[in-house]
Amino acid sequence: LSVPVLVTAVAGLFLSLCYVALLKDYAQTLSKLGIQLIVLVPFGWAAYLWYEHGNDAMLPCVALLVVGICVACCACSRMHEFDRAATCIKLSCSCVLQTPMLHFGPCVVLLFRVASSLAVLCCLITAHTGIFLDFFEHGSAMVRCSIEQREECLWDAALFALWNITWIWIQILFTASWEFAVA
């Protein structure tokens, strides 16, 4: 593995843990800020259209103001649900931060996925099939067979499909194992 990949992985892990910690402490504030932003977008868009186009943008501006008022009314009527959702987010973030398996489990699953992808890729490269991607002849990627006999090319295509199905199955297996471990 190269150094930029490792630095990116460590930075991603650090940023995700910081984001979860931020959500744990400020979930309600961030959710209300997000709702206010959603409510203000139609009003800001209407103001921009009015500033740029003047009276020519009267109909879209009025439509955006009506949409903004409707979104604001819906947001005001649902504030209790938003508060409950923020409480659920806060509690689940606390759970994630207190459970080490939830810290490092996704990283382990990602490492297994990358390792299985590399293993299947190595198997595809070393399988000596006649299947290859042709980028040069037609200007687009085409799967071609280099073997003249039609039966061997069919078996190579079947082997290629089998390796890809195996790879998909392994990816699904890792996801299911992780979900089972969390549950």
Disulfide bonds with the S-S distance in Angstrom:
Cys145-Cys153 2.18
